[in-house]
């Protein structure tokens, strides 16, 4: 996995000077660009018979393109660990078949990118040893996705991560990030085996191992370095996979032709859409659809920023038509009260409890909500692209928030930054609070917080540019899930004004679907 133990700029000038001397680099590695799009790599092996034979037919089969593009010197396979891993994979043919089968959705895209950058085709096989092409793979060190980025490295290479979206699992974005990172590492070390090793343990780890060998007068090639056990086996694993893909028959395997054409289309979506509905729009099995689109940990797409979904080429037109028709449920916020039962909420909105639970984190005691919280509920009918807020966002947007409800993945420092506070201020207001936050935890905010109020004012100013201004005696038909408070906010009026304009409201703040409410009488 990329950069387990190191940051991206740990190579010292001394280390770079040593590397330049060792490898005769003709590029400057002191300030490598992590976004290199096309580079001329030094070929580490001349054309082999495989390369020459494949060149005539590789336009028909992705596997032939891969075999014809191998560039790492075959001498690297003299490492005895390569044979060890070949034996391991050969003894597990079913595992290899499953891994190869999963790869078929992704390989064309990877090969296109690797080819465009003139990188060795061994790189296209790297996800086989990183994640076995499982898009939801998560390691013990929190590395995630097909390319197994840890959070910090992912953010450094532009992969956004929050409770709603994880760019490490966004296949096209993560592929670009991984190839950018590997490009940078090759420029650092001038050798693909060392670049791959650095992808696993970090460039600082490899640079220190090289410096140690230089000081002792030892060789500085990959096989000669003292590296962590996982990194020492990392390149041999990849080379073992390379040998199996090059000659599958030798290992008792048959690899079917993979058409040299895109498997998926990338379709922009700007809507509140859950993944089950999206799969139905494409007429696909939900698990298959979510495997292609694993970047949404809560299985819900938010509409506040456009996202791109991957849809198989033969399903793309149908998906696009159904999306434009709006024949899907949107998800909107519902202000659940303390003491409500999730099963009652599910019944009220005609949805299964399992579906409601999948997209919400309920905080229960004896089956009841321990406190009021905003949850997401489906609104049947035409899909909508209106934005919604989470419970934490709604609290933060209130005029003077007293608490913050922690969402999955949030940190103490992130919460403090959100409200313009320091971590010390939060700890002072919450005795016993430590840096490890739990989803559902309620944090007391210092009374002096004003940032949220300013955020709310900015939000109303922005929305007012797009919202329809209510005319005189404007009436609004209540929809399922609406509350009087939400209606007042929607039309930028006070709750007391709505009550004054609607003296027939006999149930306090309660309204029912289909009821007509006057929302402006000026």
HUNOR-V364682 format. One record per helix or strand. SS is the DSSP state (~ for helix, > for strand). FROM is the first residue (numbers start at 1). LEN is the number of residues. Records with the same first field share a line. If there is no record, write none. Layout:
BEGIN
SS: FROM-LEN + FROM-LEN
END
This chain:
BEGIN
>: 2-1 + 61-1 + 138-1 + 144-1 + 149-1 + 161-1 + 166-1 + 259-1 + 264-6 + 273-2 + 300-2 + 307-6 + 327-1 + 330-7 + 364-2 + 368-2 + 373-7 + 382-1 + 403-3 + 442-3 + 474-4 + 516-5
~: 13-11 + 49-6 + 62-7 + 74-5 + 80-11 + 93-11 + 107-10 + 121-10 + 151-6 + 167-3 + 171-19 + 192-10 + 203-13 + 222-3 + 229-18 + 248-4 + 275-7 + 286-7 + 313-13 + 342-7 + 353-6 + 391-7 + 412-7 + 423-7 + 451-14 + 484-7 + 495-7
END
